Amino acid sequence: MTMSDTSAVSSSSAPPEAAMPGRSWAAWFVQTPGVLPAATFVAIILVWEASCRLFDIPAFVLPAPTRILGGFDAVTTGRWIEHVWATLRVALIGYVLSIAISLPIAIILARSEILSRAIYPILVVVQSTPIVAVAPIIIVALGSGDLPRVVITCLITFFPLVVSTTTGLMATPPELIELSRSLRAPVIREITQIRLPFAIPYIFSALKISVTLAVIGAVVAEFVAADKGLGYFIQFSTSMFQVQQAWAGLIVLVLLSLILFQAVTAVQRIWFPWSLPAERA
């Protein structure tokens, strides 16, 4: 093979990225984590702003993003902190309470088939009952403090935890259970050292879902009876036709849910990295 043939082959086998730099830029744009979602979000905001200005949409129907920013300034920082803390406090208390209730129930369902048949239909009935319809009854029965709002939050969040944890406990390989029982290991060790480690991925999947449901539960309770909180703030703002403030409260509520979701994800990544998929560990 001559020198010219060698150079021809080497040039023809050059990577396509070197020959087409635009394609490599597009690949970077798509594959870099966070870039594509951020660009999509910015595009939505720009289209939203342009549509409101172009079609002259009334602010009480759909305020432009620039008007919503004005809704943040209309409320003092102290009032924002007060509303956020009221919602966050109820959401976290209800969330922790639902974890404390759901884990023992899941262990009972996984250990006893009889109790599973007796309890599981009741849990389904509780979950199937619209919480918005039950919330006023709970408020009347328990008063107007934090207790009824915590109970409402717990009712919304505990069911995914029970179902997912039970599924994880039942997913333990049968041979490990048989080995544990052949060695006469105590039931508590079977649960804590065999079943629960296998259930950790399932538990965290439910924890991520339930932490966002906890915020929803707190807001639903605030819609029924409250004098502070983001749900109360949104309802009060809409009743006073302060739509920009209501949208601002909604944005804060979404940010709060995202922060809590990422906090649970961080706990899993830091303390239970082995429970993550191999490509994300």
N, C-alpha and C positions, 0 to 999 in steps of 0.2 A: 504494500500500500504506500502510495507516495505521500509527500508532505501536504500537498493540496487536498488529497482525499481525506487525510486525518483532520485537517482544519475544517473541512466541510462537514464531517461526521460530528465533530465537537460542537460546531455552531448549530447543527440541526438538533442535537440532543440537549441544548440549553433549556433550563426550566422555563415554563411558560410565564411565571411571574416576572422573570427578568425581561422577557420580550414585551409583556403587557403590564406595565406598572399600575394601570387603572384597575386591573383585576385583583392585584394584591391589596390595593387600598380598599376595595369592596370587601374582600375576605376579612381584612382587619376590622372593618366597620361592623360586619355581621358577627364575627367570632369573639371580639373583645367583650368580656362581661360588662353589662351595664350600659354600653354605648348605644345599642339599638333601642332598648326600652326608653332611655333618656331622650334620644332623638324623636321617638314616636310621641312621647309625652309633650315635648316642646312643639311638635307639629300640631298636636291636638289643641294646645293652648293658643297657638297662632291662628288656627282656623276658627276657633271659638271667638277670639277677639275680633277677627275680621268679619265674621258672620254677624256679630252683634252690631258692628258699626255699619256694615254694608246694608243690612236689611232693617236697620233702625229698630231692633228688638227692644221693647220696654224693659227697664231694669227690674220691674217687679215680676216679670215673666222669666227672664234669663239675664242676669247681670253679666257684663263682660268681666274677664279676669282682672282688669285694672280697677273696676269698681269694687270687686270683692276685696282687693287689697285695701281699699278705703274702709271696708267693714272691720278690718283688724284695728285700724287706728281709732275707730269710733268707741272702742272699749279699752279701758285702762289695763295695764299689765297686771295689776293686782286682782282685778276681776277675772281676767283670763286664768290666772293661777288658781283662784278660788274655784272656778268651774271645772278646770282640768283635774284638780286634786279631788274634788267631790266625786267625779266619775271614776277616776283611777282608784280611789280608795275602795269604793263599793265593788268595782270589777275585780280587784286583786283579792279582796276578802272572799267574795263568792267563788272565785277561781280556786283558791287554796282549799276552801271548804269542800268544793266539788271533788278535788283530788283526794282529800281525806275520806270522803264517803265512797267514791267510786272504786278505789283500789280494793278495800275489803269486800265489797259486793262482787267485784270481778273474780277475786280469789274464791269466794263461795260458789259462784256460778261454775268456775272451772273445776272445782273439787267435787261437787255433788250434783249429779244429774237430776235428782229429785227436787232439790232446791232450785236448780236452774229452771225446771219446768214450772215451778210454783212462782218464782220471782220475776222471770223474764217477761211474761205477758203483762205484769203490772207495770214494769218499766216502760214497755211499749205504749201502754195506755197513757202514762204520765207524759211521755214524749210527744204523743199524738195530740194531746190537748193543747189548743192554741194558748200560748202564754199570755197573749194580749187580752184574752177573755178572762183568764184566771187572775191576772194582776190586780184588778180592782178588788176582788174578793180577798186576796192576800193582804192588800193595804188595809182594808176594813178590819180584818181579823188581827193583824199584828201592829197596827198603828202606822204612823207616818215617819218614823225614824229610819235609821239605816237597816234595821233588821229585815223588814219586808223586801227592801231592794236587794239585799244580799241573798235572801231566799229565792227571789225571782231569778237572779243571776245564776245561782246554783242549779236551779231547775233547768235552765237552758244549757248549761255547760257539762253537766255530769254524764249525760247519756252517751255521747261519743267516747268519753273516757272508759265507761263501763264496757261498751261493745268492743272497742279496739283492744283494751287490756285483756279481756277474756279471750279474744281471738289469739293474741300473742301467747298467753299462758297455755292455750290448747295446742299451739303450734310446736311445742317442745317435742323433740324426737322421742317416740315411745320407748326405744331401747335405753335411753338415759333414765327414764322414769323407772323402768324395770330393774335396771342396775342399781339405782338408788334404793329401791325397795328390797332387793335381794341382799343388800348390805345393811338393811334395817336402819337406814338413815331416818332421823326424825322428820316429821312432816314440815316443820318450819325450815329445815335445811333444804328439803326438796323444793320449797317455794322460793326461798331467798337465793339459793345458789344454783338452781337448775332452771326453774320455770321463769322467774323474773328476768334473768339475763337474756333469755331468748325473747322475752316480751318487750324489752327496752325499745327497739325500733318501732313497734306498734304503739307503745305508750307515748313516745314523742310525736308520732304522727297525730295522735289524738290531742296531745297537749297543744300543738300548734293550732289546731282547729278550734279547740275550746277557749284559748286565750282571746281569740277574736270574738267568739260568741259571748265571752264574759263582758266585753265592752258593749255588745248589742244588748245583753240582758240589763246592764246598768242603765243604758239609755231608755229602754222600754219602761223600766221602773220609774225613771225620772219623768217620762211622759205622763204617767198616771198621777204621781204625787211627789213633788219635790220643790224646793225653793232655791236650789243651786245645782250645778252640774251642766255638762254640755248638752244633754238632752233637753233639760229645762230651758237652757239658753236658746237653743234652736226653736223650740216651741214658742217661747215668749217673743223672739224676734219675728217669726212669721206672723204671729197674732197682731203684732204692731206694724206689719208690712215693712219691716227692716230686712228685706230679702238679702242684701249684701252681707249683713251681720250673720244671718242664718247660714249662708254659704261659707262664711269664714269659720263658723263653729263646726260645720260639716268637715271642712278641710282639717281642722285641728283634731277632730274625732278620727278621721282616717289616718292621720299621722300617728296618733296614739296607738291605734290598732297595729300599724306597721312596726312601731318601736317594740311593742310587747311581743309580736311575732318574732322579730329578729332577736329579742332577748332570749326567748326559748330556744331558738336555733343556736345561739351562741353557747348556751348551757350544754346542749347536746354535743356541739363541736369541741368544747373544751374538756368536759368531764366524761363524755361517752363517745369518743371519736370512732371507736370500733363499731358502733351501731349505724354509722353512716354508710352509704354505698361506697364501693371501692374507689370510684373516680372522684368522690368528694371528700374523702377522709383526709 
